[in-house]
Amino acid sequence: MAQRVTKVRQAMSVTSVQIIDMFQTAYDTDKKLPAVYKKGAKAMKFEVIHDKSDQAAWSKNEIRIAASSNELRIYEYCLFYLNPLMSVDERKLVWARCYGAPWHWIGKNILKCSRHTAKKRYMGIIRLLRMRICIDEKLLAKLPRI
């Protein structure tokens, strides 16, 4: 029985690339979610009635694609299970990298170090998350399919 549990645990491991992809998917999912409105904000909008003279100046809105259930599972896993495992600076680093901030900006503004050190710290955080996921059976059990 113990041998079978070990085989299942080995099969359910996660790689660093998968963790990076999970955070990127969570960031993309966050952009797909509907905007938050304050209470009463809908009443403050003006009602604009378009007529034929406005037709050439009218700009069409881009199509918003809704997030899938798997993307929402990954989003919740990153927010509620992986974020609490990191410190505030580590969270800033990981999420800044998700939206494509360059290494020199992360090093200069978030960590106050060089870009090389920032990248080493980022990879260290990802490896630490990977290790914590593999060690903790609860995190491993809640890991969504990628």
Secondary structure as the mmCIF struct_conf table of DSSP 4:
data_model
#
loop_
_struct_conf.conf_type_id
_struct_conf.id
_struct_conf.beg_label_comp_id
_struct_conf.beg_label_asym_id
_struct_conf.beg_label_seq_id
_struct_conf.end_label_comp_id
_struct_conf.end_label_asym_id
_struct_conf.end_label_seq_id
HELX_RH_AL_P HELX_RH_AL_P1 ALA A 2 ALA A 11
TURN_TY1_P TURN_TY1_P1 MET A 12 MET A 12
HELX_RH_AL_P HELX_RH_AL_P2 SER A 16 LYS A 32
BEND BEND1 LEU A 33 LEU A 33
HELX_LH_PP_P HELX_LH_PP_P1 PRO A 34 VAL A 36
TURN_TY1_P TURN_TY1_P2 LYS A 39 GLY A 40
HELX_RH_3T_P HELX_RH_3T_P1 ALA A 41 MET A 44
BEND BEND2 LYS A 45 LYS A 45
HELX_LH_PP_P HELX_LH_PP_P2 PHE A 46 GLU A 47
HELX_RH_3T_P HELX_RH_3T_P2 LYS A 52 ASP A 54
TURN_TY1_P TURN_TY1_P3 GLN A 55 ALA A 57
HELX_LH_PP_P HELX_LH_PP_P3 LYS A 60 SER A 68
HELX_RH_AL_P HELX_RH_AL_P3 SER A 69 TYR A 77
HELX_RH_PI_P HELX_RH_PI_P1 CYS A 78 LEU A 82
HELX_RH_3T_P HELX_RH_3T_P3 ASN A 83 LEU A 85
BEND BEND3 MET A 86 MET A 86
HELX_RH_AL_P HELX_RH_AL_P4 VAL A 88 CYS A 98
TURN_TY1_P TURN_TY1_P4 TYR A 99 GLY A 100
HELX_RH_AL_P HELX_RH_AL_P5 TRP A 103 TRP A 105
HELX_RH_PI_P HELX_RH_PI_P2 ILE A 106 LEU A 111
BEND BEND4 LYS A 112 CYS A 113
HELX_RH_AL_P HELX_RH_AL_P6 ARG A 115 ILE A 135
HELX_RH_AL_P HELX_RH_AL_P7 GLU A 137 LYS A 142
HELX_LH_PP_P HELX_LH_PP_P4 LEU A 143 ARG A 145
#
